[in-house]
Amino acid sequence: MSELEFPTSLGTSTPDEIRLLGQNLTEDLMGNVGFGELAFWLVTLRRPTPSEVRVFEAVLVALADHGFTPTAIAARLTYLSAPDSLQGALASGLLGGGSRFLGVTEDCGQYLHDVLEGRTELPSDDDGWDALALEAVRRTREAGRYVPGLGHPVHKELDPRTPRLVAIAEEEGLRGPHLRLFEAIGRTHEQVLGRRLPLNGAGVCGAALADLGLPVELLRGFALLARAAGLLGQLAEEARRPIGMDAYLTVDRNAVYVDPTSPRTEE
C-alpha cells in the first residue's frame, strides 16, 4: 500500500525545517520578504516584481481603514459584548465585507474583467476606451444593474485614493486595461446615468489588482486581508478609548416601539 500524499506548493514542515513556496522559511524568507510580497506570492505562486509589490501594497494601504464603517462598528460592538474573544470581534468585522463595503473591490474587478474578456483587440486611445466604457455602462443600465465602483457615501465629488493609485500604477508601468476601462467609465457614465459620480477607492483597487493578474474571484480576499489590519487597529483603540458602549446605548436608549401594522412614515 502506498503512503498517502497531499500535494501542496505552499508550506511543509519537518521536525527541524519549515519550507514555504519552495524556500527555507527562516533562511530565505524571514527578514528578506515583506508581508505584502509574501501574500502576493502565496496566491500567484510567483514572486512579484518590486513594481508589482508597490502597487499591491498601495492597494492594501488604501483599503485598511476608512473610519467608523459598519465593519469597524461591528468589530467594536462584538468586542464590547465579548472582550475575551478578540478573534470573534475581528471575524465579525470581516464578515461584514460585502457588496456595499469591501466587496466592491471584487465586484468591480469582475465587472471590468467581464467587459474585457474575449476581446481580441483593446482600444489604443482614450476615445476607444470611452466608446467601450459607454457601451458597457449602457448595457448594465438596460439590464437594471449598477456599475460597481461608482459613487461613495462620503466622498461625493472625488475619492482621493483613486487618482493616487492610478498615478502609482502609471509610475510603475502597470496601468493596464482594467484601470484604463475604469477611468473611461468615470469619464462617460454621466451620459447614461444623467449624473456624475466619483470612481471610488474600492473600485479602483479592484481594477489595479486585476491589472496585476490576480484572480478576480479572489479579489475580495485581498480587501479582507487589508481590512484585517485596520480592524485590529480599531480594536486596539477600542481597548484604549472605548466608544462601543456609547454606540450601543445611543441606539438602545432611543429605540421606540411602533405598531408593525401601522404605515411607515418618511421623515
N, C-alpha and C positions, 0 to 999 in steps of 0.2 A: 504494500500500500504506500503510495507516495505521500509525502508530507503536505499539509495544507499550505497554500500560498495566497496571500492577499497583496497583489501588486500595488505599489504606490510610487509616485515620483516626488513625494513630499518628504515627510520625516520618518526616520527609522532610528532605533537606538539599540545598543548592546550594553552589557554591563559596564564598559569603560569608554563608550563613544556615542555621541549623538550626531547624526547626519541629517542635513536638511537641504533639499534641492540638489543633492549630489555633492554637497560641500560639508566639510567638517564644521559643525556649528561654532565651536569655541575658537578654533584657529582661523577659519576663513571668514566667518560672518560677524561674530560679536566684536564690536568696536570698529568694524570696517564697512558695515552696511546699515543705512538708516532704515527706520521702520517703514516709511512710505515706500522706499525702494523695495524692501522685502515684501510688502503687501502686493505690489505690482507683480513682482517675480513669482509669488506663490500662485497667483491666478493665471498668469500667462505662461508660466514655466520658461520664461526667458528673462535675462537680466536687462532692465530698461537702460536706455542711454541717459546721460546727465540731463539732456533737454527734456526727455520724457518724464524724468523724475521731477524736474522743476514744475512742469505743467500739472502733473498728477498731484504733487503736494500743494500746489496753489489751490486746486480743487478741494482738497481735504481741509485746508485752512478756511476756504470760503464757506464751507458747509458745517464747520464745527459748532458754531453757536450763533443764534440770532435773537438773543434776549429771552423774554418770558413767552416763548411759544408754547402751544399746547403740549409738546413733548417735554419741555422743561418743567412746566407746571405739574404734569402727570408724575414726573420723577420726584419732584419735591413733595407732592402730597402723599405719594406712596412712602417716601422716606419718613414723613411725619407720622403716618399710620404704623409703619414697621421699621423703626430706626435700626433694628437688629438685622435687617435684610437689605444690605446695600445692593446686592445683586438683583433683588426684586425691584428696587427703585430704578436702577439702571435699565433693567429689562422693560419696565413699564413705559419709560420714555422711548425706547427703541421700538416698542410695539405700536406706537402712535405714528410711525413713519409710513404714511400712505399717500393717497392721490392728491391731498391738499398740502401736506408738509413732507418734505424729503423725497417722497415717491416721485415727484415731478422730475427729478433728475433722470430716473429710468424711463419715465413716460415720454419725456422729450427726446431722449436719445433713441428710443424705439421708434418714435414717430418720424424723426429725421431719417433713421435707417430705412424705414419702410418706403419713404418717398424716394430715396436714392437707390434702393435695391433693384437690381435688374437693368439699370440704365447702362448702356454700353458706352455712352459719351456724356461727360459732365460739361456744364457751361464753362466758357472760357473768360467771361467778363461779368460785371455786375448786372448788366441788362439781362443776360441769360439766366443768372441766378434769380433775379427778380421775377422773371417770367415763370420759372419753375416754382418759386415760392407762392406766387399769386395763384397758380393753378392748384397747388396743394391746399392752400387756405380755403379756396372756393369749394373744393371737393369736401373738405372737412365740414364747412358750414352747411353745405347742402345735405350732408349726412346727419346733421343735427348734433354734431360733436364739437368739443372745444379743442383749440390748438394748445397743447401743453407748452408751458414756458412763457405764456403771455400773461401779464398782469401780476401785481403784488399787493398784499393788503396794507403795506406800509409805504413802500417806495412807489408812489403814484406816477411820477414822471420818469425817474431813472433809477434803476438798481445799480449802485456804484460798483458792484462786483463784476457786472457784465463787461464794460469796456476794459477793465483791468485784466480780466482773464483772456479776453481776445488779444490784448496787446502782448501779454506774456507768450501766448501761443504763437503770435506773429514773430516775436523776437527769437523764438526757438525753432522757427521753421515748421511749426506743427498746426498752423491754421488751415485745417483741411476742409473737406466738403461738408461735413456736418455743421461746423461753425459757420461756414460761408452761407449755407442754406438758412441757418438760424438767423444770421444777420439780415438776410434778404427778407425773411418773414417779418422782421422788425421794420423794414422799410416799406413793405407792401400791404400788410394786413389791414390797415385803415381803409383801403379801397373796398374791401369786402365787409369788414365789421362795422364801418361807419364811425369808428372812434379809435384813438391811438392809445395803445397800451405798452408799457415798458417790457422789454425782454428781461425776465427775472433771473436771479443768480442761480437758482436750482436748475433752470433750463439750460443756461449756458454751460454749467458744469456737465450736464449730460452730453451736450454737443462736444465739449472738449474731451471727455472720456471716450466717446465713440470714435473721435478722430485719433485717439491713441491706440485704437484697435482692440479695446477691451470689449468683452462680450456684452451686448446691450441688455441681455436678460439678467445680468448680474449687477447692473449699474446702481440699483437701489442698495445693494450691499456696501458699495463704497460710500454712499451717502450715510449709511448707518455707521460705518466704520469711523467716519469723521465726527458724526454726532455723538458717538460714544465718549469721545474726549470732552466734548462740550458738556454733556450730561454729567460726567464725573466732576467737572468744574462747578456745575450748578449744585451738585450735591455737597461738594466741599464748602461752597458758600452758604448753603442751607444749614450746614452744621455750625458755621461761624456766625452767620447773621440770618436767622430763620425768618421766613415770611409765609411758610406753609400754613401755620395756624391762623394767621390773619386772613389769608386767602380763603381758607375753609370757613371761618366764622363770618366773613363778609357775605358769602353766599348763603350759609345756613341761617344767619340772623335776618336775612332779607327774603327768605322763602315765604311765599304767600299761597295759600290754598286757593284753587279755582275749581269750580264745578266742571267736571270733564264734559258735561253736556252743553255747557254754555258756549256761545260762539266766540271765536278767537277775535280779540280786538287788536288792531295795529296801532302802535303809538307813533 
